Amino acid sequence: MKRLSSFLILFFILCGFSAFSQKQEQSLLVTDITVLVSNMNVQLTWRRPEGITYSPDVIFRIYRDTKPLTRQTIGPRTLVSEQDASQMIFTEILPDTKEYYYAVIGLTDPDALSYPVVPSVNATVTPAVGTFVSQSNSIFSDITDFNVIAQGNSVIITYISQNKGKKLVLYRSTNPFENFYSLNKAMKVASFIDTGTPYTDYPPLNIKFYYTLQEESDVITGNVDFKPGKNTSTNPVSVTGTAAETAKSRNLRKAPLPGISSENSAQSGTLAQDTIQMLPGTHDSKAKEEPVSLLPPQIFNEEQTLQTDLSQLLANSFSKSNWSLAEQDLLLFIKNCTEKDKANRAKFYLGEVYYFMGEKRRALLQFLSVREVFPAAASAWIEAVLSL
């Protein structure tokens, strides 16, 4: 009898070890992690594990901490980004001049139990330290007469530049632009070649925003200079009106579902840009009771104009605010989808689902995974998730 008991105990131990090992194998050890620092900008690169080719089932998670990362310190607190396996490069602006260490984890299962951390292989051992370039030695942009005018449901940005043809970056933020750190709290609205043409932005309604226009080369090198009235707004502006009025002014197609419209052709006085348009959506009763003002649901234009399997899925659950069913449908759709563009849109919708379900971490991970594909739209939702 004792032998039988011992045998059963050993059997269960082996089964547990086998299950743990299978989970452990779902964490991939990337190699050759390298970090380059230029002023306040960091560029992280790495290689896939030997013998592993690109797969849509593989994701990379990037972690950052002020101490060398270990298995114990890797977690939601130190997670800074997630991206698919097609990208083996990560860039960001450091939040300050402290010492930072990085680690990259490859996963075939987001819920893997074990994360391999090997110094100098997939985790940095030398800290990345940002430095500011003295403004006295920097050549700043020649942008002057920066004006931000709220007009109806849009914001008109005008400026004067002496040497056109440079690439400019427009940011907006709910906080004033005072120093380099301000960009970490800002949203990148657009990046475009300077022609002197006024730019039209369509920000969320009834929120006060500050704007700044910088040369892209200055942002990359960390030499940004915020000059009130010259390249930075001094007072916040906000636009008012209803979402329906906004849609009408932009000649959007009237659709039964809420939507995001992407414009790629220049209008009179407006540079070609990707803009987010929020149309009336339906919140569940729980969301209405929340003190935080939630964003309305959004649907991309592709699902509004085309009758596809994804648009049908959204009509059956997402548009009815049946978030639990929408989550199940979207997870299954993403798993079986072979079209990358459509899968990325489905991930975006899944992020919205988690947002309305109050699953803050899951929503954040979904929007981070498609931030490179939909920079403006994902950034707006990331900001909304962080405000929950």
N, C-alpha and C positions, 0 to 999 in steps of 0.2 A: 504493500500500500504506500509506503514511504517512497519507494522507487517510482511509483506511478505519479505521486505528487511532485517529486523532483523533476520528472520528465515533463509534466505539464508546465511547471514554472519555467524550465529551460525553453520549452516550445514557445511560450508567450514572449519571453525575452528576445528570442531570435526573430519572431514576427515583428515585434516593435522595432528592433534594430533594422530589419529589412525595410520597413515603411519609412523610417527616418532616413535611411540611406537613399531611398528613392527620392525623397523630398530634397535631400542634400544635392543630388545629381541635377536637380532643377535649378541650381544656382551655378552659373558658368563663370570660370575664372578668366577674365580678360587679362591681357598682358601689355607690357611696354607703356605704362602710363607715363605721360609727359605733361608738364605744366610750364607754360610760358607766361611771363608777366610783363606787361608794357604799361608803365605808369599805374593806373587803377584798373586796367583791363586784364583779365585772365583768359587764356586759351588752354583747354584741356584736351589731349588726344590720347587714344589707346588703340589696341588691336584686338580683334576677335580671338577667342581661344583657337589654338591650332586644330585644324580639321573641321572647324565650324564655318559654314557659309551663311549668307544672309537668309533669314527666315522671318516671316511676319509674326511668328509666335515668340520671338526673342525680343526682350526689351532691355534697355540699359537704364539703371538708376544712378544718379550722381549725388554723392554725399559730401558735405563740407562741415568742418568743425575747427575750433581753435586749438585742438590737440590732435595728435595722430589718431586716426580712426581705427577702431577695433571691432570685433564682432559684437561686443557689448554696447558700443556707442552708435552703431549703425541702426537707424530707426527713423520714425516720422520726424523727430526733432531735428535731425541732421540732414534730412532729405531736401535737396534744392531743385532737382529736376528729374524728369523721366522722358525718355525718347525711344523711338523704335530703332531696330538694329541696322537701319540703313545709314545712320549717322554715328560716326565715331569721333566726333568733335563737339565740344561744349564751350561756349564763351559766356562770360558775364562780367559785370562791373562790380568790383569788390565793394562791400558796404562801408568799409573803413580801412584804416591802415594797420589793423591787427594781423597777426600771423594766422594763416589758414591752411589746413590740410584737406586733401581730397581723396575720395575712393570711388571706384566705378564697379558696380555689380551687374553682371549679366544674368537675366532670369528667363526661364521658359515657363515659370509658374509664379505669378505675383504673390502667392501665399507661401512660397518656399520657406522652410523652417530654418535653414542654415545659410549663412552668407560667408563665403570664403574671403578672408582679408589677408593678403600677403604683401608686406612692405616692399616697395620698389617694383612690384609686379602689377597690382591693381590698386595700390594705395600709395600716396606720396609720402616721402620721409623728410623732404625739405619743404619748409613752409613757403607759401606764396604771400608776399608782402607788397602792398600797393604803395606807390609814392606819388605825391603831387608835384607837378612841374611848376616852378616859380612863375607867376604871371608876368613878372617883369622881363622874363626871357622868352615869352611866348608871343606868337603872332596870332592875334584873334581875328575873327571874321569882320568884314567891313559892312555888316548889316546895320542900318540905321532906320529911324522913323518907323519903329514897329508899332502897329496899331491893331487892336482886336475889337471888332465891332459886332455886337449881337444884333441880328436882323431876323425877326420872326423865329423860325426854328433852326437857324443856322448861325454860324460864327464866321465872319469874314476877316481874314488875316492879310494885312497889307504891310509892305516894307520897301525900303530902298536899299539896293546893293550896288557897290561901285564896280565890282568885277563879277559879271554873271558867268554861268557855266559850271559853278561849283555844286557839289552835292550837299543839300541841306536836309536837316532833320527837324521835324516839328514835334514838340512834346506838349502835353497838357497834364495838369495835376490839380488836385483840390487844395494843395499846399503851395505857398509862394516858392519861387525858385530863388534860392539864396546862395547855394554852394553845390559842389559836385555831388554830394550825397542826395541832393534833391531829385536827381534823375532816377534813383532807386525807387522812389515813390510815384514816379510819373509814368504816364502811358505814352508810348511812341505812336503818334498819330499817322505820320507819313514820312517818307524819305523820297526826295525828288531833286532833279537838276534845276538849279536856279535860272529862271527866265525873267524874273521880276513880276510874274503874273500873280495876282492875289489868289490866296488859297481859301477854299470854303470847307469848313468842318461842320459835321452834324453830330454834336455831342449828345449824351443823354439829357433829357429834359429836366429843368428845375434844379440843376446842380451847379454850383459856382466853380468855375475853372480858371486857373492861371495858364498862360502859354509862354513858351520860349522857342526861338528858332536858332539853331546852331549849325555850324559847318560839321559835316560828318567826320572829317579828318580830326577836328578838335575833340569830338566825343571819343574817338578811338584812342587818341593819345592822352586823354584826360585833361586837355587844356581848355575846357569850357569856361566861358566868362559870361556871367549874367549881368547885362547892362540894362537897368530899368529904362523903358521908353525907347531903347535902341534895338535890342533883340529879345527883350523880355517884357511881358505885360506887368504893369504896376498894380492894377486892380482886377479882381476876378469878374468874370462875366458869366451869365447863365441865359439859356434860351427857354422860352415858355411855349405853351400850346399843347395840343393833344397829339398823341402818337399818330392818330388817323390823319390830322392835318399835315404832319410831317410827311407821311406816306404820299399824300396827295400832291404836295409840292415837289416831290422827287419823281412823280409820274410812275410810281410803283404799280405793278399789277395787283388788282384787288383779288385776294385769294381767301378761301375759307379757313386757311391755317395762318397763324402768326409767322412772320418771316424775317430773314436777313437778305438784303439785296446787295449784290456786288456789282459795282459799276466800273467798267474798264475804258470808257470813252470820255474824252474831255468835254465839258460843257462850257458855255460862255462864262468866263471869269472863274472857272473852276478847273484845277488840275485833275487829270485822271487819277482815280484813287479807289481803294476798297473802303466802303463806308458801311457802318452797321445801321440797320433801320429796325426799330422795334415797333411791331404792330400789336394791336390789342390781343391779349392772351387771357387764358382762364387759369386762375389759381385754385388750388384745392382749398377747402374751408380752413384747414389747419394753417396754411400759409397766410391767409388773410388775418388770422389772429396774432401773427408774429409782430412785434414792435418794429422790426427791421423792414424797410420797404423793399420788397423783392422785385427783381427784374421780371418782366413778362416772358413767357416761353418764346423761343425763336426757331424758325425753320429756314433753311437755306432756300434760295430761289430755285435750285435744281429740283427740289421736292415739290415746289409749288407748280412748276410748269410742266413737269413730266410725270406721267403715271407709271411709277416703278414699284418694285417690291418694297423698297424702303419708304416711299411716300404712302403706300397702303398700310404699312406697319404703323407709321406715325398717326395716320387717320384713325386706326383702330384703338390705339391706347394713348399715345403721347398727347394728341390734340384734345383728348377727353380728360386729361390730367389724371389718368390711371397710372400713377408712377410705378407701382409695383409690377403691373403687367408690362409696362413699357421697358422696365429694367430687364425682365426676362426675355422679352422679344429682341431687344437690342444686343444683349449678350450673345444670344444664339445667332443673330444676324452677323455680328462681327466675327464670330468664330468660323462661320461658313462662307463669308464674303471673300471673293477673289479679286474684286476691283478696289484698288488702293484708295482712290478718291472717295468712293462711296463709303468705304470702311472708315475713313477719317471723319466724314460727316456723321456717321453713326456714333463714333466715339465722342464727338462734340455733343450730340443729343444725349448720350449717356451721362455726360458731365452735367447737363441741365437736369436730367432726372435725379441724380444724386443731390444736386443743389436744392431742388424742391422737396426731396426726402429728408433734408437736413444732414446728409452724409457729407460733411465738409471735406474730410480728407480724401474720400473717393472722388468727389467732384473735382478737387484740386488736381489730383493725379491725371484725370481724364483730360482736363483742359491743358495741363502742362504737356501732355503727350502729343497734342495737335497745335501747340502754340506756334511752331515754325510754319505750319501749313496755313493757319488762319490767325496771323499775328494780332490784328486789330480786334477781331471778335473774341478770341480767346483771352486777350489781356483784359477786356472789359468784364468778362465773366470771372476771371481770376480775382480781379479787384472786388467784385460782388461777393464771391465766396469768402474772401478774407474779412469782409465786413460783417459776416454773419455772427 
